[in-house]
Amino acid sequence: MNIGLFGGSFDPIHRGHLTLAQAAADRFALRQVLFVPANVPPHKQKQPVTAFVHRYAMVTLATQDDKRWMPSLLEAGELGSGGGVAQTANYSIDTVRRLKQTLKKADRLFFLIGVDAFKDIAKWREARALLAECEFIVASRPGFSLRDVAESLPEGLRPPAAVTKPFQKQTATGDLVLPGVTLHLLDGVQQNVSATTIRAAAAQGRPLAKWLDPRVAEYVRKMGLYRKGARGGG
Ligand code: ATP
């Protein structure tokens, strides 16, 4: 069975995320996509992130309509096993290894990621090991080019220019299979939205309906998330 792992802050989960998951699931016949909100402990935050429980609740609401979508507590740490909230940062390599322990031999794991996030992959913990653990689906995002995905790989994994030439087109798409890494480029995810824009709009009391699942928009409103002065840390 083909399974997708899709991590993010999901602060909040929005149409860009759902479109990416949909496009990846359709193209690679994913029977399940696990949406994994990252549990960022307060001392690791560059900027305040809304409490895990709210982000997880929103993921749960947004994933109700498609039986392939699964909200996941993989990065909830202690919270996922009934205790308190994890106080250590989660690294994707640990999450992937933990998940793989639960999969069958025949399962094929795909890591879903937007091109903006993939550009930093070389700086991730144990990047080479992570790239070797599963296949990557790198999706387009307005304002970012899929052309330089290959150049974002950690040194030593970067292919020679001749190999990447077919991927240098404006509309990059296709598969890049190299020793130690398999990348699938997924063009056509054209949702010009980010959680940053949504939080700013919410702070100004502007409507959020065009970006959010109606249940998520209602949750944001009810709980007063992203309002000026709201800390969301509770
Ligand atoms: P923020 O604005 O707070 O940085 P974000 O909108 O980028 O948030 P994240 O939760 O950080 O959302 O993203 C999780 C994953 O979803 C990342 O891999 C990111 O590249 C991808 N992603 C987010 N928004 C889009 C979008 N509009 N189109 C395609 N991919 C997206």
Residues whose N, C-alpha, C, O or C-beta is under 5 A from the ligand:
A	BS01	ATP	G7 G8 S9 F10 D11 G16 H17 L20 L112 I113 G114 V115 D116 A117 S140 R141 V189 Q191 N192 V193 S194 A195 T196
